[in-house]
Amino acid sequence: MFFFSLLYFMGLLSFCLKRKHLLLMLLSLEFIMIIMYFLLMIYLSYFNFEFYMGMIFLTMSVCEGALGLSILVSLIRTHGNDYFSSFNILW
């Protein structure tokens, strides 16, 4: 359990450190989601629960990944790169 906690906090640290680059933020967010999925599966198997919640969690994380990639593609098409410093949010 300590190993998964360490991986989770390493994912959070990488998410915070790479805040200027959208692709790296999406990758670290997916890494955090995978660790949370493993923790959910361990929790559900420990108490002998059904794994339907895991399927719902995977569905929501795939939707989140698809939305993030669509934002990334639209940002690259309009601005040419995926750095947050290249565009002004107020415009």
N, C-alpha and C positions, 0 to 999 in steps of 0.2 A: 504494500500500500504506500510505503514511503517513496518507492520508485515512481509511482504514478503521480504523487504529489510533487515530486521534484520535476518531473517532465512538464506538469501543468504550469508550475511557476516559471520554468524556463521558457515555455511558450508565451506566457504573459510578459516576461522580460523582453523577449524578441519582438513581441507586438508593440511594446512601448518604445523600444529603441529604433525601430524601423518605421516610425510614424510619417516620414516624408515620402515613402515609396509605396504606392498602392499595391503592387503585385506582392511584395514581401509581406505586407500587412495581411493580405488575403491568405497567403500560404501559412503564416503563423496562426491565423484564426482557424484555418482548417486543421492544423496540428492540435490546437486546443480542443476542437470538436472531437477529434479522434480519441484523445485522451479521456475526455468526458464520456464518450461512448464506451470505452473499455471499463471505466469506473462504474457506469450504469449496468453493464453486463455482469460485472463482479458482484455488485449489490443485488441484482435480481436473482442471480444463481445462488447466492449465499442464503437468501430467504425462500428459495424454491418458488419464485413468482413466475408468471408468464412473461415472455419476451416481446409482447406486442408493443410495450412502451419503447423498446429499443428500435422497432421498425418505425414508429412515429418519429422518434428522435432522428433517425437516419434520413427520413423523408424531409424533415424540416431543415436539417443541415445541408442536404443536397439542394434544396430550394434557396437557401442562403448563399451557397457557393455559386449557383447559377446567376443569382441577382448581382453578386459581387463581380463576376466575370463580365456580365453585360454592362455594368458601370465602367469597368476597366476598358472594354472595347470602345464604348462611346467616348470615354475620355481620351483614348489614344487617337481616335479618328478626328476629334475636334482640336486637340492641342498638340498632338505629335509625340507625347511622352506621358509617363504616368507619375510624374513628380507633382506633389501638391503645391509646390512653390511656383509652378509655371502658369497658374491661373489664379485669378482673384475670385473669391466666392461671392463677393458683393456685386459683381457685374452681372 
